[in-house]
Amino acid sequence: MSSTLLDFILCGFTYVLLSYFLGIWAKSKLTNATGRDEEDGGSIEAMPPVLDLPPGVSWPKKELVESE
């Protein structure tokens, strides 16, 4: 058997093996991602962001613009 043929066989075997392991890894990532959605129960807690304002700057107490 020539060395070139042996190289092609080894490269093909490595390709198949890597494709198999990457497929298993991607499938496990996909099933883990879909399982996370059910843990929260679909509830979304909307919290206002906490902003660090510079000294002397404060948020207004009421909205200055009245909605029409």
Secondary structure as GFF3:
##gff-version 3
##sequence-region A 1 68
A	DSSP	alpha_helix	3	36	.	.	.	ID=ss1
###
